Amino acid sequence: MVLASIRNLNQRDGTTIILCSHLLQQLETVCHRYLFLQPGATGAKLIEQGTLQQLEAKYGKEVVLSVETNLALKGDQFQGLPARQIAAGRLEFSLPDRAAVPGLLRHLLIEANVYSAVLANTDLESLYFKIREGNQHE
């Protein structure tokens, strides 16, 4: 209810609202831009900023695609891409970037049914941990 009110206020009046939260999944539904701060002895330091698309382009180099399918995986690859069965009827593929998703799905559909496909590591929380990992040395 509160997040919906914030979203409506922003859309209706064009009001800029700054939120601070560790509940990144909720922020993803409301926010357009993100700032990531790292606490330090002399105060917080800005370690990254941008839209979700900008952050994904910079930190989402490898994409994990979870696919519900009836494909019987033979080995640990499909079409030259790393693949593994994570549950009955569910495979996980490691792709170099999201641009590889349509090609993989086209090849999958030639050989089997595809019931769902979800990018598993491009949400704000996953990107946050990649950003933090890249800034640990500072």
MIPA-815821 format. One record per residue: z, x, y of N, C-alpha, C, O in turn. Coordinates in nm, 4 decimals, decimal comma, padded with zeros to 6 digits. Example, Ala and Ser with C-alpha at 12.3 -4.5 7.8 and 13.67 -1.06 7.14 Angstrom:
<pts>
> 00,7800_01,3190_-00,5690_00,7800_01,2300_-00,4500_00,7800_01,3200_-00,3300_00,8465_01,4236_-00,3319
> 00,7080_01,2850_-00,2250_00,7140_01,3670_-00,1060_00,7870_01,2900_00,0030_00,8039_01,3409_00,1138
</pts>
This chain:
<pts>
> 00,0000_00,0819_-00,1184_00,0000_00,0000_00,0000_00,0000_00,0870_00,1257_-00,0751_00,0604_00,2196
> 00,0835_00,1903_00,1279_00,0904_00,2783_00,2446_-00,0404_00,3554_00,2600_-00,0943_00,3649_00,3703
> -00,0916_00,4102_00,1503_-00,2167_00,4857_00,1577_-00,3332_00,3958_00,1989_-00,4210_00,4395_00,2733
> -00,3353_00,2724_00,1522_-00,4400_00,1792_00,1920_-00,4319_00,1506_00,3422_-00,5347_00,1406_00,4092
> -00,3114_00,1378_00,3942_-00,2935_00,1154_00,5385_-00,3401_00,2357_00,6188_-00,4025_00,2204_00,7238
> -00,3104_00,3542_00,5700_-00,3545_00,4768_00,6379_-00,5066_00,4849_00,6376_-00,5675_00,5165_00,7398
> -00,5675_00,4568_00,5239_-00,7135_00,4596_00,5118_-00,7766_00,3568_00,6067_-00,8752_00,3871_00,6738
> -00,7205_00,2369_00,6124_-00,7732_00,1326_00,7006_-00,7598_00,1721_00,8472_-00,8517_00,1496_00,9259
> -00,6473_00,2302_00,8843_-00,6266_00,2744_01,0218_-00,7308_00,3790_01,0603_-00,7868_00,3744_01,1698
> -00,7561_00,4722_00,9705_-00,8560_00,5758_00,9957_-00,9951_00,5154_01,0097_-01,0687_00,5496_01,1022
> -01,0309_00,4272_00,9199_-01,1650_00,3681_00,9224_-01,1834_00,2740_01,0412_-01,2888_00,2747_01,1048
> -01,0831_00,1940_01,0712_-01,0947_00,0950_01,1781_-01,0935_00,1584_01,3167_-01,1753_00,1238_01,4020
> -00,9991_00,2527_01,3392_-00,9800_00,3089_01,4722_-01,0305_00,4519_01,4867_-01,0326_00,5060_01,5973
> -01,0712_00,5135_01,3760_-01,1144_00,6524_01,3831_-00,9993_00,7475_01,4108_-01,0207_00,8581_01,4604
> -00,8786_00,7060_01,3796_-00,7587_00,7850_01,4050_-00,7469_00,8982_01,3039_-00,7624_00,8777_01,1836
> -00,7194_01,0173_01,3544_-00,6937_01,1308_01,2670_-00,5477_01,1270_01,2253_-00,4585_01,1141_01,3091
> -00,5241_01,1381_01,0963_-00,3892_01,1315_01,0418_-00,3676_01,2562_00,9578_-00,4507_01,2902_00,8737
> -00,2576_01,3232_00,9804_-00,2246_01,4427_00,9025_-00,1172_01,4056_00,8017_-00,0113_01,3543_00,8378
> -00,1458_01,4320_00,6748_-00,0527_01,4041_00,5661_-00,0136_01,5346_00,4999_-00,0950_01,6261_00,4874
> 00,1093_01,5424_00,4584_00,1578_01,6581_00,3837_00,2164_01,6053_00,2538_00,3096_01,5249_00,2552
> 00,1619_01,6506_00,1415_00,2082_01,5992_00,0135_00,1715_01,6942_-00,0992_00,0763_01,7716_-00,0890
> 00,2478_01,6868_-00,2055_00,2133_01,7597_-00,3267_00,1434_01,6667_-00,4260_00,1053_01,7110_-00,5343
> 00,1259_01,5398_-00,3916_00,0582_01,4425_-00,4775_-00,0914_01,4435_-00,4456_-00,1438_01,3526_-00,3813
> -00,1572_01,5472_-00,4918_-00,2967_01,5710_-00,4552_-00,3904_01,4625_-00,5038_-00,4890_01,4319_-00,4367
> -00,3622_01,4039_-00,6181_-00,4483_01,2983_-00,6708_-00,4517_01,1798_-00,5746_-00,5566_01,1177_-00,5572
> -00,3390_01,1477_-00,5123_-00,3350_01,0379_-00,4162_-00,4074_01,0745_-00,2872_-00,4765_00,9910_-00,2288
> -00,3920_01,1988_-00,2427_-00,4581_01,2414_-00,1192_-00,6096_01,2365_-00,1319_-00,6803_01,2105_-00,0345
> -00,6579_01,2614_-00,2510_-00,8027_01,2643_-00,2754_-00,8681_01,1304_-00,2415_-00,9858_01,1268_-00,2057
> -00,7935_01,0207_-00,2522_-00,8491_00,8882_-00,2248_-00,8460_00,8531_-00,0762_-00,9066_00,7541_-00,0350
> -00,7764_00,9327_00,0046_-00,7564_00,9002_00,1461_-00,8169_01,0040_00,2396_-00,8741_00,9685_00,3427
> -00,8052_01,1301_00,2051_-00,8381_01,2380_00,2982_-00,9845_01,2805_00,2918_-01,0515_01,2673_00,1894
> -01,0313_01,3322_00,4055_-01,1675_01,3841_00,4161_-01,1694_01,5366_00,4159_-01,2652_01,5979_00,3686
> -01,0636_01,5974_00,4688_-01,0525_01,7438_00,4769_-00,9145_01,7836_00,4274_-00,8193_01,7057_00,4323
> -00,9064_01,9077_00,3794_-00,7821_01,9567_00,3225_-00,7487_02,0934_00,3794_-00,8374_02,1754_00,4029
> -00,6207_02,1171_00,4013_-00,5688_02,2479_00,4413_-00,4662_02,2876_00,3364_-00,3817_02,2068_00,2980
> -00,4733_02,4110_00,2902_-00,3768_02,4606_00,1930_-00,2965_02,5718_00,2585_-00,3520_02,6692_00,3093
> -00,1657_02,5556_00,2564_-00,0754_02,6515_00,3182_00,0043_02,7233_00,2115_00,0352_02,6672_00,1064
> 00,0366_02,8467_00,2396_00,1217_02,9256_00,1502_00,2445_02,9670_00,2300_00,2312_03,0259_00,3372
> 00,3639_02,9370_00,1793_00,4842_02,9766_00,2526_00,5008_03,1286_00,2508_00,4628_03,1963_00,1553
> 00,5579_03,1786_00,3573_00,5826_03,3224_00,3663_00,7087_03,3492_00,4459_00,7695_03,2572_00,5005
> 00,7472_03,4740_00,4523_00,8702_03,5127_00,5221_00,8618_03,4841_00,6712_00,9635_03,4566_00,7349
> 00,7420_03,4904_00,7270_00,7271_03,4677_00,8712_00,6658_03,3308_00,9015_00,6207_03,3071_01,0136
> 00,6637_03,2419_00,8045_00,6081_03,1091_00,8240_00,4933_03,0833_00,7289_00,4542_03,1704_00,6513
> 00,4404_02,9641_00,7358_00,3308_02,9256_00,6469_00,2002_02,9883_00,6940_00,1745_03,0031_00,8135
> 00,1192_03,0242_00,5955_-00,0108_03,0851_00,6239_-00,1200_02,9952_00,5663_-00,1105_02,9505_00,4520
> -00,2226_02,9691_00,6453_-00,3367_02,8916_00,5985_-00,4175_02,9781_00,5017_-00,4662_03,0849_00,5388
> -00,4313_02,9311_00,3770_-00,5063_03,0101_00,2794_-00,6445_02,9510_00,2507_-00,7317_03,0214_00,1997
> -00,6662_02,8223_00,2826_-00,7982_02,7630_00,2618_-00,8055_02,6286_00,3319_-00,7037_02,5639_00,3565
> -00,9275_02,5877_00,3637_-00,9496_02,4569_00,4238_-01,0919_02,4126_00,3956_-01,1795_02,4950_00,3695
> -01,1148_02,2812_00,4009_-01,2492_02,2287_00,3845_-01,2495_02,0908_00,3236_-01,1448_02,0358_00,2893
> -01,3688_02,0354_00,3105_-01,3851_01,9078_00,2424_-01,3784_01,9336_00,0918_-01,3835_02,0481_00,0470
> -01,3670_01,8274_00,0158_-01,3646_01,8425_-00,1295_-01,4934_01,9085_-00,1783_-01,4900_01,9927_-00,2680
> -01,6066_01,8707_-00,1198_-01,7353_01,9282_-00,1601_-01,7421_02,0774_-00,1257_-01,7941_02,1565_-00,2043
> -01,6906_02,1156_-00,0104_-01,6902_02,2571_00,0279_-01,6003_02,3383_-00,0642_-01,6369_02,4481_-00,1062
> -01,4834_02,2848_-00,0955_-01,3902_02,3555_-00,1842_-01,4477_02,3663_-00,3247_-01,4340_02,4694_-00,3905
> -01,5120_02,2596_-00,3703_-01,5726_02,2623_-00,5034_-01,6847_02,3649_-00,5095_-01,6979_02,4367_-00,6086
> -01,7658_02,3724_-00,4041_-01,8760_02,4695_-00,4017_-01,8233_02,6121_-00,4067_-01,8855_02,6994_-00,4672
> -01,7102_02,6360_-00,3441_-01,6550_02,7713_-00,3372_-01,5728_02,8091_-00,4599_-01,5801_02,9230_-00,5059
> -01,4946_02,7155_-00,5136_-01,4015_02,7478_-00,6216_-01,4362_02,6843_-00,7560_-01,3806_02,7234_-00,8586
> -01,5255_02,5890_-00,7570_-01,5593_02,5195_-00,8806_-01,6773_02,5819_-00,9500_-01,7720_02,5117_-00,9856
> -01,6745_02,7113_-00,9702_-01,7889_02,7817_-01,0279_-01,8179_02,7369_-01,1702_-01,9339_02,7148_-01,2050
> -01,7170_02,7232_-01,2517_-01,7375_02,6748_-01,3879_-01,6934_02,5299_-01,3938_-01,5866_02,4941_-01,3441
> -01,7762_02,4471_-01,4547_-01,7473_02,3052_-01,4663_-01,7195_02,2723_-01,6123_-01,7917_02,3170_-01,7014
> -01,6159_02,1951_-01,6364_-01,5848_02,1478_-01,7707_-01,6233_02,0002_-01,7767_-01,5747_01,9189_-01,6980
> -01,7106_01,9671_-01,8704_-01,7567_01,8299_-01,8865_-01,7057_01,7765_-02,0194_-01,7342_01,8324_-02,1253
> -01,6303_01,6684_-02,0125_-01,5800_01,6016_-02,1321_-01,6722_01,4841_-02,1613_-01,6936_01,3982_-02,0758
> -01,7269_01,4809_-02,2830_-01,8275_01,3803_-02,3183_-01,7843_01,3051_-02,4434_-01,7494_01,3650_-02,5451
> -01,7873_01,1730_-02,4338_-01,7652_01,0884_-02,5504_-01,9028_01,0646_-02,6124_-01,9905_01,0051_-02,5497
> -01,9209_01,1113_-02,7354_-02,0520_01,1073_-02,7997_-02,0364_01,1075_-02,9512_-01,9305_01,1418_-03,0039
> -02,1421_01,0691_-03,0198_-02,1407_01,0775_-03,1663_-02,2149_01,2011_-03,2153_-02,2487_01,2090_-03,3334
> -02,2409_01,2970_-03,1286_-02,3067_01,4213_-03,1683_-02,2169_01,4996_-03,2635_-02,0987_01,5202_-03,2362
> -02,2733_01,5422_-03,3735_-02,2013_01,6294_-03,4667_-02,2289_01,7735_-03,4234_-02,3381_01,8259_-03,4453
> -02,1322_01,8347_-03,3639_-02,1465_01,9699_-03,3117_-02,1566_02,0692_-03,4269_-02,0762_02,0664_-03,5201
> -02,2569_02,1575_-03,4192_-02,2745_02,2618_-03,5209_-02,2465_02,3951_-03,4538_-02,3288_02,4442_-03,3765
> -02,1332_02,4530_-03,4820_-02,0964_02,5787_-03,4186_-02,0205_02,5561_-03,2889_-01,9616_02,4505_-03,2662
> -02,0237_02,6586_-03,2044_-01,9468_02,6514_-03,0793_-02,0365_02,6482_-02,9558_-01,9938_02,6825_-02,8455
> -02,1635_02,6057_-02,9765_-02,2563_02,5944_-02,8638_-02,3490_02,4755_-02,8853_-02,3731_02,4309_-02,9975
> -02,3998_02,4263_-02,7728_-02,5044_02,3250_-02,7750_-02,5998_02,3590_-02,6616_-02,5584_02,3692_-02,5461
> -02,7261_02,3763_-02,6939_-02,8276_02,4139_-02,5951_-02,7880_02,5410_-02,5190_-02,8156_02,5544_-02,3998
> -02,7232_02,6335_-02,5897_-02,6848_02,7606_-02,5298_-02,5604_02,7550_-02,4424_-02,5252_02,8539_-02,3782
> -02,4939_02,6407_-02,4393_-02,3724_02,6264_-02,3585_-02,2503_02,6184_-02,4491_-02,2556_02,5546_-02,5543
> -02,1398_02,6827_-02,4095_-02,0176_02,6747_-02,4899_-01,9728_02,5291_-02,5055_-01,9700_02,4527_-02,4091
> -01,9381_02,4931_-02,6282_-01,8966_02,3556_-02,6574_-01,7877_02,3579_-02,7630_-01,7819_02,4479_-02,8468
> -01,7019_02,2574_-02,7576_-01,5989_02,2449_-02,8613_-01,5594_02,0994_-02,8755_-01,5651_02,0217_-02,7802
> -01,5193_02,0643_-02,9959_-01,4731_01,9277_-03,0208_-01,3256_01,9233_-02,9840_-01,2462_02,0020_-03,0355
> -01,2885_01,8316_-02,8949_-01,1486_01,8230_-02,8521_-01,0776_01,7043_-02,9141_-00,9546_01,6980_-02,9124
> -01,1531_01,6100_-02,9690_-01,0978_01,4942_-03,0396_-01,2132_01,4288_-03,1157_-01,3295_01,4643_-03,0967
> -01,1799_01,3347_-03,2004_-01,2850_01,2633_-03,2731_-01,3751_01,1922_-03,1716_-01,3283_01,1111_-03,0917
> -01,5041_01,2238_-03,1760_-01,5988_01,1602_-03,0862_-01,5954_01,2114_-02,9431_-01,6553_01,1501_-02,8548
> -01,5268_01,3219_-02,9184_-01,5193_01,3770_-02,7816_-01,5424_01,5272_-02,7861_-01,4739_01,6007_-02,8571
> -01,6423_01,5712_-02,7071_-01,6756_01,7128_-02,6956_-01,6485_01,7600_-02,5535_-01,6492_01,6812_-02,4590
> -01,6248_01,8896_-02,5404_-01,6042_01,9504_-02,4099_-01,7031_02,0653_-02,3949_-01,7148_02,1505_-02,4830
> -01,7738_02,0666_-02,2826_-01,8750_02,1672_-02,2552_-01,8341_02,2483_-02,1331_-01,7822_02,1929_-02,0362
> -01,8570_02,3788_-02,1371_-01,8354_02,4665_-02,0213_-01,9708_02,4956_-01,9603_-02,0590_02,5523_-02,0249
> -01,9861_02,4558_-01,8346_-02,1139_02,4710_-01,7650_-02,0973_02,5660_-01,6474_-01,9880_02,5765_-01,5917
> -02,2036_02,6353_-01,6087_-02,1922_02,7302_-01,4982_-02,1656_02,6623_-01,3640_-02,1024_02,7209_-01,2761
> -02,2137_02,5383_-01,3479_-02,1909_02,4623_-01,2254_-02,2313_02,3172_-01,2513_-02,2841_02,2853_-01,3578
> -02,2064_02,2296_-01,1539_-02,2350_02,0879_-01,1756_-02,3849_02,0595_-01,1804_-02,4251_01,9543_-01,2304
> -02,4683_02,1497_-01,1302_-02,6129_02,1308_-01,1363_-02,6637_02,1306_-01,2809_-02,7724_02,0793_-01,3075
> -02,5871_02,1868_-01,3741_-02,6266_02,1920_-01,5150_-02,5958_02,0624_-01,5900_-02,6416_02,0447_-01,7029
> -02,5198_01,9724_-01,5297_-02,4784_01,8489_-01,5973_-02,5974_01,7600_-01,6353_-02,6068_01,7208_-01,7515
> -02,6886_01,7264_-01,5434_-02,7991_01,6365_-01,5827_-02,8834_01,6895_-01,6987_-02,9206_01,6131_-01,7878
> -02,9136_01,8184_-01,6985_-02,9926_01,8761_-01,8071_-02,9213_01,8661_-01,9410_-02,9822_01,8330_-02,0427
> -02,7907_01,8953_-01,9399_-02,7127_01,8847_-02,0633_-02,7143_01,7408_-02,1137_-02,7364_01,7168_-02,2324
> -02,6912_01,6462_-02,0251_-02,6889_01,5060_-02,0673_-02,8245_01,4596_-02,1191_-02,8304_01,3815_-02,2141
> -02,9334_01,5062_-02,0585_-03,0676_01,4720_-02,1091_-03,0850_01,5208_-02,2529_-03,1343_01,4471_-02,3383
> -03,0446_01,6451_-02,2794_-03,0565_01,7005_-02,4149_-02,9649_01,6270_-02,5126_-03,0033_01,6015_-02,6268
> -02,8457_01,5936_-02,4686_-02,7531_01,5204_-02,5547_-02,8108_01,3843_-02,5935_-02,8026_01,3435_-02,7093
> -02,8692_01,3147_-02,4962_-02,9229_01,1811_-02,5221_-03,0413_01,1822_-02,6174_-03,0697_01,0812_-02,6819
> -03,1102_01,2939_-02,6272_-03,2202_01,3066_-02,7229_-03,1654_01,3102_-02,8654_-03,2284_01,2593_-02,9581
> -03,0477_01,3706_-02,8823_-02,9922_01,3915_-03,0157_-02,8830_01,2942_-03,0564_-02,8546_01,2799_-03,1753
> -02,8210_01,2265_-02,9593_-02,7063_01,1410_-02,9929_-02,6830_01,0391_-02,8820_-02,7483_01,0422_-02,7777
> -02,5896_00,9498_-02,9067_-02,5475_00,8548_-02,8040_-02,4419_00,9204_-02,7149_-02,3620_01,0016_-02,7613
> -02,4426_00,8848_-02,5887_-02,3401_00,9302_-02,4942_-02,2743_00,8053_-02,4379_-02,3412_00,7196_-02,3802
> -02,1426_00,7953_-02,4549_-02,0691_00,6763_-02,4112_-01,9987_00,6970_-02,2777_-01,9783_00,6020_-02,2021
> -01,9619_00,8208_-02,2492_-01,9022_00,8531_-02,1190_-01,9096_01,0037_-02,0995_-01,9168_01,0808_-02,1951
> -01,9077_01,0432_-01,9717_-01,9063_01,1855_-01,9364_-01,8233_01,1997_-01,8094_-01,8466_01,1301_-01,7106
> -01,7262_01,2908_-01,8131_-01,6344_01,3074_-01,7004_-01,6188_01,4563_-01,6698_-01,5916_01,5366_-01,7591
> -01,6365_01,4919_-01,5427_-01,6064_01,6289_-01,4999_-01,4551_01,6448_-01,5023_-01,3830_01,5687_-01,4379
> -01,4080_01,7428_-01,5760_-01,2643_01,7533_-01,6004_-01,1914_01,8468_-01,5052_-01,0687_01,8403_-01,4987
> -01,2591_01,9326_-01,4317_-01,1857_02,0316_-01,3524_-01,2346_02,0427_-01,2088_-01,2247_02,1497_-01,1487
> -01,2870_01,9348_-01,1529_-01,3348_01,9419_-01,0149_-01,2524_01,8538_-00,9214_-01,2915_01,8307_-00,8070
> -01,1392_01,8048_-00,9696_-01,0527_01,7253_-00,8843_-00,9746_01,8175_-00,7904_-00,9724_01,9391_-00,8098
> -00,9118_01,7603_-00,6905_-00,8419_01,8382_-00,5890_-00,7307_01,9241_-00,6481_-00,7120_02,0383_-00,6062
> -00,6578_01,8711_-00,7438_-00,5484_01,9475_-00,8045_-00,5996_02,0716_-00,8774_-00,5406_02,1790_-00,8651
> -00,7078_02,0583_-00,9527_-00,7665_02,1741_-01,0218_-00,8130_02,2786_-00,9219_-00,7920_02,3982_-00,9421
> -00,8766_02,2335_-00,8137_-00,9225_02,3261_-00,7104_-00,8048_02,3955_-00,6427_-00,8115_02,5148_-00,6129
> -00,6979_02,3218_-00,6187_-00,5774_02,3793_-00,5580_-00,5265_02,4988_-00,6401_-00,4953_02,6040_-00,5844
> -00,5185_02,4819_-00,7709_-00,4681_02,5909_-00,8548_-00,5630_02,7107_-00,8544_-00,5180_02,8250_-00,8628
> -00,6926_02,6861_-00,8450_-00,7879_02,7971_-00,8342_-00,7720_02,8689_-00,7007_-00,7814_02,9914_-00,6939
> -00,7479_02,7924_-00,5949_-00,7252_02,8516_-00,4627_-00,5986_02,9352_-00,4646_-00,5986_03,0480_-00,4155
> -00,4919_02,8826_-00,5196_-00,3647_02,9559_-00,5276_-00,3800_03,0824_-00,6111_-00,3267_03,1875_-00,5754
> -00,4516_03,0726_-00,7206_-00,4749_03,1877_-00,8083_-00,5459_03,2992_-00,7332_-00,5133_03,4167_-00,7495
> -00,6420_03,2621_-00,6518_-00,7182_03,3595_-00,5745_-00,6412_03,4205_-00,4585_-00,6844_03,5205_-00,4011
> -00,5272_03,3611_-00,4233_-00,4484_03,4104_-00,3092_-00,3117_03,4627_-00,3516_-00,2242_03,4774_-00,2663
> -00,2898_03,4911_-00,4790_-00,1613_03,5404_-00,5257_-00,1309_03,6813_-00,4779_-00,0144_03,7178_-00,4622
> -00,2323_03,7589_-00,4551_-00,2105_03,8981_-00,4175_-00,1647_03,9125_-00,2724_-00,1195_04,0197_-00,2322
> -00,1758_03,8082_-00,1958_-00,1413_03,8182_-00,0533_00,0043_03,7879_-00,0280_00,0493_03,7920_00,0866
</pts>
